[in-house]
């Protein structure tokens, strides 16, 4: 009874489904409600309205209709999946996992439910079960590129390198064959080429395509005088986050006689000091979290923003769907995503000539806005706790050489870890100081060290600390060792800010050249090695030649406040010149 649709309501259901698929969510909701007014127990209509509400940023309301749909027709695998996704959105992972498991029970071949189950188990730290869910999905759909990518990224985060090379090779083959659904950020972390990253971005961007009718209405009447350009920065990271640390002083230094600065926050509310600083540093701070893409785009359109600058790209918390609705006449990608979007709704990419050399420019869908020095802004007000704790406070030896790498665990590869183990072998009494990304990575890295003939005790793991104390501990290290193909970004500029020299190797992508750009901007391009072998030789030479390392440290101290990297005033004026060019 609940699934039969009388002829008079068939058009309503079909119209609602079509409107939802085309992103016309208000119209879809109206049709679903009209249908349910006539047939309150219509299971598919209840599910459709729930989906629409979820997409409008109202997961709490969506859940009510999923529950009604399941009461009308139990054991609907797709409804259970949608139910779980809304629960996950509401940060109720345990209940979401139950819903996903029920969905898999009802439809064991449903790989989307297995994918959602794996992702949620991963957020809960149930790594073995997450891997099992992904592997089960891949036995059903071996060429499901998105699930393969999620498995690869999970294994990389955990530094579980068994069979990883084979999985990565398979994933890149799928990308090159045009497989849709591969999260582009994951491709950035692999040993991929610029062409691979463009292909992944283009395929992923299609999921955000919207018809013109789904875009917010044009603002009419009384257009403001263009005495100041309105710049809108969109991000979910306006709290204690690396992006916030980098942009805080930039916001403060914008020339308010020429620019009016809006911050659009799509992330959670946060009463902390960084949020307070960011709010004070802009002309208007606008919350767009918890509302639909269309509602957020309408707000931005109503504010008559001239340039909308996306600080997220395809990273966690992305709201690329807002940009797909074209709320601003000029839209740019900046800082948060080190690669091309592949999207026709992003006009410009802010970069620099080192991270995008001439031979790579054909692999970017955006028009390139190149800053004269490093693309990365910085904060010259970042405090460093003083006095710095002793080495012993961090579990480090008082006298041994301390190699340091605080990059995330997914950036560590077997190739560079092998280099690090050889450095430990050739520098007696040395240790490697790493960031404790997660307990599985720590366990696996210690195991890899033992396999390489290095005692597990020579790996020391740093725990999470407030920013000022985190920066202070860099001063207890002797040399920062970078990673490739994805280099350190904020971690390297943090090291340089605290006076710690960093050694990197030049990669062949945006993500692999950021550290080279940072070191060049601070006047130390000789610390950019042309190859992994040269990187290893340079690190060993500096570790075994105290005088040479001292000379590098002295140059870094001299350059720290005299070169472009930490000259925020100069950086801001250069960026503003690009904004004027864009319009």
Buried (B, 14 or more C-beta within 10 A) or exposed (E): EBEEBEEEBEEBBEBBBEBBEBBBBEBBBBBBBBBBEEBEBBBBBBBBBBBBBBBBBBBEBBBBBBBBBBEBBEEBBBBBBBBBBBBBBBEBBEBBBBBBBBBBEBBEEBBBBBBBBBBBBBEEEBBEBBBBBBEBBBEEBEEBBBBBBBBBBBBBBBBBBEEBEEBBEBBBEBBBEEBBBBBBBBBBBBBBBBEBBBBBBBBBBEEBBBEEEBBBEEEEEEEEEEEBBBBBBBBBBBBBBBBBBBBBBBBBBBEEEEBBBBBBBBBBEBEEEBBEBBBEBBBEBBBBBBBBBBBBBBBBBEBBBBBBBBBBBBBEBBBBBBBBBBBBBBBBBBBBBBBBBBBBBBBBBBBBBBBBEEEBBEBBBBEBBBBEBBBBBBBBEBEBBEEBBEBEEBEBBEEBBBBBBBBBBBBBBEEBBBBBBBBBEEBEEBBBBBBBBBEBBBBBBBEBBEEBEBEEEBBBBBEEBEBEBBBBBBBBBBBBBBBBBBBBBBBBBBBBBBBBBBBBBBBBBBBBBBBBBBBBBBBBEEBBBEEBEBBBEBBBEBBBEEEEBEEBBEBBEEBBEEBBBBBBEBBBEBBBEBBEEBE
